Amino acid sequence: MVSRGVETEKVGEDYFAQRQLKQGAAGWVLLVGLGVAYVVSGDYAGWNFGLAQGGWGGLLIATVLMATMYLCMCFALAELASMIPTAGGGYGFTRTAFGPWAGFLTGTAIFIEYAIAPAAIACFIGSYCQSLFGVGGWPVYLAFYVVFVGLHVLGAGEALKIIFGITAVAAVALVVFIVAMAPHFDAGRLFDVPVSQAAGASPFLPNGVLGIWAAIPYGMWFFLAVEGVPLAAEETKDPKRDLPRGLIGAMLVLLALAALMLMVGPGGAGANSLKASGNPLVDALITAYGGPTWMSRFVNVVGLAGLVASFFSIIFAYSRQVFALSRAGYLPRALSVTSSRKAPVPALVVPGLIGFLLSLSGQGDLLILVAVFGATVSYVLMMAAHIALRLKRPELPRPFVAPGGIVTSSIALVLALAALVAGFLVDPRVLIGAVVVYALFIAYFALYSRHHLVAGTPEEEFAAVKAAQDSLK
């Protein structure tokens, strides 16, 4: 069938029989854990690079702006996920609102985000292992990819329970860090980054107002990937109820953690001492206490769980995004075949190999920029989808309704556009490279896969029903 410049093909029942996920594996509590797990590594490392860009004041303002964006976006995504609960997540939302091209652009942007984020986290894991065991670099990256991709092959129920347990351990280490640093807090230490000659520079904004914008990608690191909760839709017990609870519950936890980490770390050790650290929590404790203590060792050992939690959970996210795009024919169909344990093995392994190769750069701060590029592109498209469906299809059932409606999603859209531009202020060469990769994906869709889409997938069926209803008006 030909429609809107794309062609769909009917496939046999055996096609979908070979592409099934394990249903009912997660309730809303596990989804909250999954949402926190996606992001918790951002509390352990990555955010502190924003201190170099904007100082503490610039990072604070950037974090508040990004917290606003993510909170608004989570409300909008909770509504969309309750309407369209499929493994495609954002791809399914924009596919329904705007058609196959928008679906592909969103799904590919999400894939870039989730394939790159584990590579950045692997770099931080290497830094933690180096300080713990004296061993880092590619052997550590390879070992973690092999072990945690392998655990996902066991199946979703097992993987989600392991993720939840690791995340709980990571949260304990964060509490220990916060309690240990609180007595050393000194507001003056927040503003010890040297003041530059930039326009409007001050101790609060050492690189001027422009530093706020440059710090935005690192303010995002406190929340980046929480939007991946809807990717577990087809493995959730009651997606229309559990997905909104999981998304919003995870976001509230992350808001509290971001506020505490941004205060006690720089306030206890000094913002300048943390601005280039690959292991900022441990370095903060060592600085505050004048040397290693049992607390710094504990946070280093147990804190590794925080990085592992995000690394492990984002592997889940990228595999589900690749699975959905492949099942629908947007990416090569072989990537969506599932095992006897209902695990999408090719969708786990192939992006994992790509991520490992990228992690060999060791440039976690630059890999963050690439992940942020993919994320912000998808945010703009998903928020536009929320607005479009509210305006064009107000009658669609919405088990959860976002407070504020299109005002909420419009705020998130504007802030996402600002975040998209912000990455180019830090290192435009990295972002240009990401744009080139994105263009190659678009060329693949334009020249090949849009002529070979699969009819009957959940996302395509929802869109087909919507089109049929529109034709009756």
Order of alpha helices (4+ residues) and beta strands (2+ residues): beta-beta-alpha-alpha-alpha-alpha-alpha-alpha-alpha-alpha-alpha-alpha-alpha-alpha-alpha-alpha-alpha-alpha-alpha-beta-alpha
